Amino acid sequence: MRSPSRKWAVSPDFVPIANGFEAISATCAPPPGPTRPTKPDLSGTDDANDDRLAAIARAEYASRRRREALFTKSLFADPAWDMLLDLYVQRHAGRPISIHSLCVASSVPQTTAVRWIGRLEECGMVSRSPCLRDHRVIHVTLTENAVQTMQAYLRGQL
């Protein structure tokens, strides 16, 4: 049995992945101690600002695909973030996203993507609903909390 105090050495190549896991974990459980501060009300955004935020999300997603084309794909795998970016962009465009489309957008194997969709749903970041036209299709959407969190992140990129 390993000692709980033992520190593990992590390759620098995996630091971005670990940071991604920490970011997702941070949205799932409140930190110990005092409660989190409340999020600012972001509902009063205008269309031009929403367009800029969607453009930033699109650019970040495209940048990730360019980076993936140049480097070993597994170095930068962050399917949850890719999914959140794609859901945000498609929400802005008014396009529904099926589980299959979201799996493709994540650039990981389908089983991995479905597992991450489940994790995002557990964290309250996405919800699933049946397609009204084709009951074989399940749509995935960002929750209102996830939209506000994405907007806060993207505003930091302005």
C-alpha positions as CSV (number, residue, x, y, z in Angstrom):
1,M,0.0,0.0,0.0
2,R,1.3,3.4,-0.9
3,S,1.8,6.2,1.6
4,P,-0.8,8.9,1.2
5,S,1.9,11.5,1.7
6,R,4.0,10.3,-1.3
7,K,4.3,12.8,-4.1
8,W,4.1,11.6,-7.7
9,A,6.3,12.9,-10.4
10,V,4.4,14.2,-13.4
11,S,5.8,14.8,-16.8
12,P,5.5,18.4,-17.9
13,D,3.7,17.2,-21.0
14,F,0.8,16.2,-18.8
15,V,0.5,19.5,-16.8
16,P,-2.1,21.0,-19.3
17,I,-4.2,17.8,-18.9
18,A,-4.0,17.9,-15.1
19,N,-4.9,21.6,-15.2
20,G,-8.0,20.7,-17.3
21,F,-9.1,18.1,-14.8
22,E,-8.6,20.6,-11.9
23,A,-10.7,23.1,-13.8
24,I,-13.6,20.6,-14.3
25,S,-13.3,19.4,-10.6
26,A,-13.5,23.0,-9.4
27,T,-16.9,23.4,-11.0
28,C,-18.2,20.2,-9.4
29,A,-17.5,20.6,-5.7
30,P,-17.3,23.7,-3.6
31,P,-13.9,24.2,-1.9
32,P,-13.6,23.4,1.7
33,G,-14.2,26.2,4.2
34,P,-16.3,29.3,3.5
35,T,-18.9,29.2,0.7
36,R,-18.0,30.5,-2.7
37,P,-18.8,34.1,-3.5
38,T,-21.9,34.5,-5.7
39,K,-21.4,34.9,-9.4
40,P,-22.2,38.3,-10.9
41,D,-25.4,38.6,-12.9
42,L,-24.4,38.3,-16.5
43,S,-27.9,38.2,-18.0
44,G,-27.8,41.9,-19.2
45,T,-25.4,41.2,-22.1
46,D,-26.0,42.8,-25.5
47,D,-25.9,41.0,-28.9
48,A,-22.6,42.6,-30.0
49,N,-20.9,41.4,-26.8
50,D,-22.4,37.9,-27.3
51,D,-21.1,37.9,-30.8
52,R,-17.6,38.8,-29.6
53,L,-17.7,36.1,-26.9
54,A,-18.8,33.5,-29.5
55,A,-16.0,34.6,-31.8
56,I,-13.5,34.2,-29.0
57,A,-14.8,30.7,-28.3
58,R,-14.6,29.8,-32.0
59,A,-11.1,31.1,-32.2
60,E,-10.0,29.1,-29.2
61,Y,-11.6,25.9,-30.5
62,A,-9.8,26.5,-33.9
63,S,-6.5,27.1,-32.2
64,R,-6.8,23.9,-30.3
65,R,-7.4,22.0,-33.6
66,R,-4.3,23.7,-35.2
67,R,-2.2,22.8,-32.2
68,E,-3.5,19.2,-32.4
69,A,-2.5,19.0,-36.0
70,L,1.1,20.0,-35.2
71,F,1.8,18.2,-31.9
72,T,1.0,14.7,-30.7
73,K,-2.7,14.7,-30.1
74,S,-2.5,13.0,-26.7
75,L,-0.4,15.8,-25.3
76,F,-3.2,18.2,-25.2
77,A,-6.4,16.1,-24.9
78,D,-9.0,18.1,-23.0
79,P,-12.3,16.8,-24.3
80,A,-14.4,18.5,-21.7
81,W,-13.1,21.9,-22.6
82,D,-13.5,21.2,-26.4
83,M,-17.1,20.2,-25.7
84,L,-17.9,23.3,-23.6
85,L,-16.4,25.6,-26.3
86,D,-18.4,23.8,-29.1
87,L,-21.6,23.9,-27.1
88,Y,-21.2,27.6,-26.4
89,V,-20.5,28.4,-30.1
90,Q,-23.4,26.3,-31.3
91,R,-25.7,27.7,-28.7
92,H,-24.9,31.2,-30.0
93,A,-25.6,30.1,-33.5
94,G,-28.9,28.5,-32.4
95,R,-27.9,25.0,-33.5
96,P,-28.8,22.0,-31.5
97,I,-25.9,19.6,-30.7
98,S,-26.4,15.8,-30.7
99,I,-24.3,13.5,-28.5
100,H,-22.7,12.2,-31.7
101,S,-21.8,15.7,-32.9
102,L,-20.4,16.6,-29.5
103,C,-18.3,13.4,-29.6
104,V,-16.8,14.4,-32.9
105,A,-16.1,18.0,-31.6
106,S,-14.2,16.6,-28.6
107,S,-11.6,14.9,-30.9
108,V,-11.4,11.8,-28.7
109,P,-12.8,8.3,-29.1
110,Q,-16.5,8.1,-28.7
111,T,-16.4,6.1,-25.5
112,T,-14.1,8.7,-23.9
113,A,-16.4,11.5,-25.1
114,V,-19.5,9.9,-23.8
115,R,-17.8,9.4,-20.4
116,W,-16.9,13.2,-20.4
117,I,-20.5,14.2,-21.3
118,G,-21.6,12.2,-18.3
119,R,-19.1,13.9,-16.1
120,L,-20.2,17.3,-17.3
121,E,-23.8,16.4,-16.7
122,E,-22.9,15.2,-13.1
123,C,-21.2,18.6,-12.6
124,G,-24.3,20.5,-13.7
125,M,-22.6,21.9,-16.8
126,V,-24.7,20.2,-19.5
127,S,-28.1,18.6,-19.8
128,R,-29.5,16.1,-22.2
129,S,-32.9,16.1,-23.9
130,P,-34.5,14.1,-26.6
131,C,-34.8,15.5,-30.1
132,L,-38.4,16.4,-30.9
133,R,-38.1,15.3,-34.5
134,D,-36.1,12.1,-34.1
135,H,-36.4,10.3,-30.8
136,R,-33.2,8.3,-31.5
137,V,-31.2,11.5,-31.1
138,I,-30.3,13.1,-27.8
139,H,-29.3,16.8,-27.7
140,V,-26.8,18.2,-25.3
141,T,-27.1,21.8,-24.1
142,L,-25.2,24.0,-21.7
143,T,-27.0,24.7,-18.4
144,E,-27.5,28.4,-17.5
145,N,-24.8,28.1,-14.9
146,A,-22.4,26.8,-17.6
147,V,-23.3,29.6,-20.0
148,Q,-22.6,32.2,-17.3
149,T,-19.3,30.5,-16.4
150,M,-18.3,30.4,-20.0
151,Q,-19.2,34.0,-20.5
152,A,-17.1,35.0,-17.5
153,Y,-14.1,33.1,-18.9
154,L,-14.5,34.5,-22.4
155,R,-14.9,38.1,-21.1
156,G,-11.5,37.6,-19.5
157,Q,-10.1,37.1,-23.0
158,L,-11.4,40.5,-24.3
